Amino acid sequence: MPLDVSRMSDEERLKQLGYQQTLARSMSGRANFGVSFTIISILSGCMTLYGYGMNTGGPAVIMWGWLFVGLMTLFVGLSMAEVCSSYPTSAGLYFWAHRMAPPRSAAAWAWFTGWFNTLGQIAVTAGVDFGAATFLNALLDLQFGFTTTPGHTITLFGIILVFHGVLNTFGVRIVAFLNEISIWWHILGVVVICGALVLVPDHHRSAGFVFGGFVNNTGFSSSTYVVLIGLLMAQYTFTGYDASAHMTEETIDASTAGPKGIVRAILVSLAAGFVLLFGFTYATQSYAGALASGTGVPPAQILMDALGAAAGKWLLLVVIVAQLFCGMASVTANSRMIYAFSRDGALPFSGVWHQLNPVTRTPTNAVWLATGGAFALGLPYLWNTTAYAAVTSIATIGLYIAYVIPTYLRLRQGDRFERGPWHLGSWSSVVGTIAVVWVLVITVLFMLPQTSPVTAHTFNYAPLAVGVVVAFCGIWWLASARTWFLNTAHPRNSTLGRKDASGRTGGRW
């Protein structure tokens, strides 16, 4: 039966779950949806990995892969949304895992879920802002001759991260306002770009090419393998929608607005992304020319070839602004995850990261940890030409493992699961099972090499990065954390109930 929360305020429901209201609750349901939609950002994920897709399967995998991955993602999102309705807290996935796991192992499930979520969130921030830096470098190269070199791109990457850190420092109201603008920017941007690509060029590609063209520039001989790793473009784009869950402590009517935000973000992105990908593929004038572009950004070359240099640059700017919106929202969601996880003592120097700014009531320190961690993940690009694809793999793997653990635990609970006001009814088991199987498949898939031959410059370091994090949090768990994490009786947690920087008392489950 659904939980009877209809007469509870958001604050009362949060207190029932073990937390006091400390963050400013001012976000509307539309703004909550806007955060997830902005982080999915088809103008970011689709565009920054479009060149990867052109080499790894080509148009057929780009178009059909998008639809297939979007459907699989919807199953994952629906399962997450149901759990979010029951537990609307900024802790999100690891809190859900703790609530639904067997009592003896609940803390361990929460610990590893939280670490995978943290890794994925930081990698998403890195991937989004690195993509924005790549596109911005391409525009500056075209307009001012600021050449596209690894050093220049990393410099722009750092500047963009600082910009997003500053924006998020000033409070949730500014971010919420910009997220509402972002919704319309993305939708209208897709309409304008695709309209121009369909109507302006004299030459277009055939439907057979758009939906059936296969290209393999990976060095691998197996077409099946290439198709499978080519799904990364779509799957990476469909990440970050857990942001709606992490923002629930700042959202009005959280137990319905949060779940709706997750599902709507996936559905709108699925439809708009398909239109966007069709527009670029349909209007490609020279496939080889786009891949060989001196800017290193095939979509930029496609825009200029199809529309002319001036119009192409303006529309490239539209894409860049959308990517900047995406990066801003990603830092927001990432910082809330860090805030919640450190509130439960799970990160080194947790006392620093969960402090709130007394004026804005936002986790300022967590914002800067998010941006600093993202910058560190992007640095290997200076010596590894495939580093961006590795970062996107890390983001996808980390987030989807964290996404599916609560779904798996919810399946184990069966009828014992206490549903919130938004739920799937009798479809929960079917949807959840499909979601779990799909995540198991992509977790293996995106650990694999993406270019042959495998060298130091083409190595997919995603398994290494994921392995380091798993080893670190695993050793910490065995050596120490298992005795105190989420254990309020332990002396380490004797600070519970003290006031934080906002003057309010924190809570623990």
N, C-alpha and C positions, 0 to 999 in steps of 0.2 A: 504494500500500500504506500502511496506517496506520503512523505512527511507532512505533517500539518503545520506548515510555516506561514500560512496565509495571514495569520493575525500577528505574526512576529515582525518586528522591524529588522532591518539588515543588521543593526548593531546587536540586537538581542540574539539573532541567529548566530552571529559571529561569536558572541560570548558563550552560547551553548556549545560551540565547537571548541572552546578553550582559549579564545583570544579576546583581548580588549580592543576596541576601535581606537587606532592611533593614526592611521592614514586619513587624509581628507577625503570624504565620500561625496564627490561632486560630479561623477561621470554619468552621462546618460547611457541608455542601452545602445543608441546609435554610435556614440563615441567609443563604447567598448568594442562594438563590431569594427569600428574604424581602425582600432589598434591592430587587430588581427588581420584585417584586409590590407592594411598598409604594410605589415610585415611580410605577408605572403607576396604582395607587390609584384604583379605580373610584369610591370615595366622594369623591375629589377631582376628577379630570378630568370624570367624568360629571356631577357635581353643579354644579361651578362654571361649566360651559358648557351646562347644561341650558336655561337661559333663552335662550341663543344658538340652541340647537336648536329651541326652541319658536317662535322668530321666523323661522328659516331652514329652512323645510321642514316643521316640525311633527312630529307623531307618526310618520308614515310614514318620514321621513328618519331620525329618531332611532332607530327600531327596526330597519328594514332596513339603514340605513347602518351601524349598529353591527356587524351580522353580516358585511356585505360588507367593511368596513374591517378587521374582525378577521381575516378570512380572508387578505386581502392582507398584513396585518401578520405573520401566521404565516409566509408565504413569506419575508419579509424576515428574520424572526427565525431561521428554520431555516438560511438562508444564513450569517447572522452566527455562529450557534452552531457550525457546522462549522469556520469559520476560528478561532474562539475556542479550539477543542479543540487546534488545531495550535500556537497562540501564546498561552498563558495568562499574560499580563503585565498590569499595571495600566495600561500605556500604551494597550492596547486597539487601537482602530481605526487610529490613525495608525502604530503599529508594524506592524500587519498590512499596511497599504498599502505601507510601506517594504519589507517582506519579499517582497511579490509583484509589485511594479512592475518594469519594465525597469531595469537598473542605472543607466543614465544619467539617468533621470528619477525614481528612487526617492525621493530626498530631497524633490523638489517635491511628489510625490503625498502623502508623509507630512506635509509642512508644511501644505498646504491642508486635508487631512483633519483634522489636529489642530485647526486653527483653527475649522473648522465644528463639530467636536465640542465645543470649548470654548464657542463661542457658544451652541450648542444646550443644553448643560448649564446654563449660567448662566441662560438664558431659562426653562428648565424650573423651576429653583429659584425664579425670580421668579414664574412663573405659579402654581406650587403654593402658595407662601406668600402671594401676593397673594390667591388664591382663599380661603385660610384666613382671611385678614384680613377679606375681604368677608363671609364667613359669620359670623365672630366679631362683627363690627360689627352684623350683623343681629340676632344673639342678644342683644347688649348693648342694642340699641335696644328690642327687645321687652320685655326684663326690667327695664332700668334707664333707658331713655330716652336712651341715648347715640346720638344721631342718626347715620344713615348718610350722612356727607358725605365728599367726597374727602380732606379734611384728616384726619378721624378714621381713615379706612381706611388712608391712608399711614402714619399714626402707629402703628397696630396692625401693619401690615406690617413696619415697622422693628423693633418689639419682638419679633415672632415670629422674624425673621431673627437677631437677637441671641441669642435663646433657643436657636435651633438651632446657632448658632455655638458657644455655651458647651457644649452637649451634646456636640458633636463634638470639642471640645477635650479632653475627659476620656478619650478612648480608644475603641478599636474594640470592646472587650468590652461596654461599656455600650450602644453603638449596636447591636451584634449581638443583645444580650438584648432590647432594645426592638423590634427588627425581628421577632424571633420572636413577641413579644406582638402586634405589628401584624398578622401573618398571621391570627391568630385573631380579632383585633378586626374586621378587614375582613370575614371570612367570617361571623362571628356577627352583625356589624352589619347586613350585607345580609339575613341570615335574619330578624332581629328587625324591621327596618324594613319589609321586603316582606311579612312575615307580618302585621304590624299594618295595612298599607295594603290588603291583600287581605281580611282578616277583619273589621276594625272598621267601616269606613264602610257606611252603608246604601245608598249610591248609588255605582255604578261606571260607567265608560265602556264602550261596546260594543267588541267585537273589531274591528268595522269602523273605528271611530275610532282605536283603538290602533295598528292596522297599516295603515290606509289614509287617515287624516286628513292633509290637506296644508294648511299655513299659510304664507303669504308676507307677512311684515311688513318686508321689506328695502327696498322701494321699487323693486326691479327687476321688470320685466314677464316675463322669461324664467323659466319654471318649471324648465327644465333647468339653467340657471345657478344658481338657488337651491338645487337639489338638490346640485349639485357643491360649492358653497361650504359647504353644510350638513354635509358630511362632516368638517369640521374638528373638530366636537365629539368624534367617535369617534377620529379620527387623532391629535389632541392627547393624548387619554387614553392611547393606546397608544404612549407614548414613555418613555424612561428605562430600558428593559430592558438597555441596554448596561452598566448598573451591574454586572451579574453579571461582565462581562469586566473592568471596572476594579477589581473586588474580588478577582480571582483570585490576586494575590500575597499575599492574606491568607486564602485559602481552602484547606482541606485537600483533596487529590485534585483539584486545580484543572482539569486537562484534561478531566475528565468532569463535575465538579460545576458548572463555569462554563457550559458549553453547556446542560446540563439546567436550570439556573436560568433561562436566557433563555427556553427553549421552554415550560417549565412556567408561568412568570409570564404569558406571553401566553395560554395555553390556559385557565388558571384565571380570569384576568381576563375573557376572552371569555365564558365561561359565567356567571360571577357578575354581570358587567356587564349582560348581557341580562336577567337576572332583576330586577336593580335598576331598570333603565329601564322594564321592563314594570310593576313595582309603582307607580312614580310616575305613569306615564301612565294606567294603569288607574284609579287612585284620584283623579285630578284632578277636583275638584268644579266649579271655575270657571276655565276656561282664561284668559279675559280678566282675571279677578281676580288670578290668579297672576302674570301679566305686569305688572299694574299695582300690585303690592305695594309698599307704602311702604318695605319693607326693601331693595328692589332685588334680592332673592334669591328667585326663583320657587319653588324646592324648599322653602324655609322656609314659604311661604304654603300650598303644597300639603299639607305635613305638618299644619299647624294647622287648615286647612279640613277635612281628612279625619279627624283624630284628636282635635281639640280643642287649645286653647292649651297646656295643661300638658304633655300627652304629646308634642305637636309640638315644644316646646322641648327636652324631654329627648332626643328622637331627633335633633334638630338638633345637640345637643351630641355625640352619637355620631359624626355626620358630621364635625364640627370636629376631634375628637380624631384621627380617621382622617387628616384632612388634615394635622394636625401631625406625625403619624408619617411621612407622605409627604414633607413638607418636610425633616424630619430626615434621612431616607435620601437625599434628593436632594442635600443639602449634602455628605453623606458621599461619594457617587459623584463629585460635581463636584470636590471637593477632591482626590480621587485622580487625576482626569484632569489637573488643574492641576499636581499634584505631579510626575506622570510627564512632562508636556510641558515643564515648567520644568527637570526633571532633564536634558533634552536641549537646554536653552538657548533654547527657542522663545518664551518670554514676556519682556516687559520686566521687568527686575530679577529674572531667574530665580533668581539666587543666594539671594534672600529666600524665594521661594515653595516651593523644594524642600527647605528645611531641615526636619528632623524634631525633634519634641519629645524630648529625651533620656530622659525618664521614661516617657512613654506610647508612644513610637515612632509617633506619628501626625503628619501634615503640618499642624500647627496654623496656620501662616501661610497656607497654601493654603485652609484652611477660611474664614478671614476675607476673603480675596480673593473667594471664591465668594459669600459673603453680601453683601459690598460691591458687587460687580458686579450682583447680582440687584436690590439696592435701587435702583441707578442706572437699570436697565431699567424699573422700576415707576413711577418719578417722573413720567413724562409723563401719568399718570392725573389729575394735578392740573389739567390743561388740555385733555385729550383724552378724551372719554367712551368711546371705543372702544379705549382703550389696552390693556385686558386681552386683547381678541381679537387685537390686533397682537402682544402678547407671546407668546401661544400659537402664532401663526403663525410667529414667529421661532424658537421652540423646535422646532416641527415641521419647518420647513425646514432649520434648521441640523443637527439630529440626523439626519434621514433622508438628507441628502446625505452626511454622514459615515458613516452605516450602509451606504450602497450602493456607495461607492467601493471598499472591499475586496472586496465581492461582484463588482463589475465586473472588478477585477483578477484575482480568483480564476477567473472565467469565461475570461479571456484566457489563463490558465496552462493550462487544460485538464488533461490527464493529468500534467503536470509538478507540479501541486499536491501537496504532501506532506501527506496526511491525518493527523489525530490519531486517537485512539481512538474519538471520537464523530464520525460523518460520515454523509452522505446517500447514499453509494454511487452508483448510476447515475442517481439523481434530481437530482444537483447542478446540472447544466446547466439543466434545465427550471425548477427552483425558483429558481435564481439569475436567469434571464432574466425571469421574471415579476416578481421583486423589483425589478430595475433599471427595467423599464418603469413599474411602479407609482410608484416614487419620482420619476421624471421627470414624471409626471402631477401629483402632489400638489405638487411644487416650484413649478410654474407656477400651480396652482390657488390656493394660499394666499397668493400675492403679489397677487391681484386684490382690488378693492374689495369690501367686505362690506356696505356700506350705501349707498343712493342717496337724495338727491344726495350727491356727495362734497364735503365741506367741510373746513375746518381742524379741525373738531371730530369728524368721522367718518372722516378719512383713515386708511387702513391703512398705518402707517409701517413695516411689516415689510420691504418692498423697500429702504427707506432705511437701516434698521439693518443688514440683510444686506449692502447695498452698501458701507457705510462699513467694515465689517469686512473684506470682500473687497478693497477698495481699500487699506486699511492693510496687511494681511498681504501683498498682492501687491506693493506698492511696497517694503516691507521686504525681501521675497524678492529682488526684482531689484536693489535697492541694496546689500544686504549679506548676507542670510541664505543665499543660494545658494552663497556661498563658504565657509561654515562649518557650517551645520546638518547634523548627523550626520556631519561630516568630522573624524575624530579627529586628522588630521594638521595641522589648522589651529591656529595659536597661541591662538585664542580658547578652544579646548578643552583647553588645557594643564593645566587643573585636574583632568582625569579621573584617577580613582584616589585622589584625596585623600579623607580621611575626612569624613563629614558629621556633623551634630549628634548622631547616635546612636553615633558612634564606629566606624561600619562604612564600608567602602569601596564607593562606587557604581560602576556599570558603564555601558557604552554599547554599542550593538549593534555 
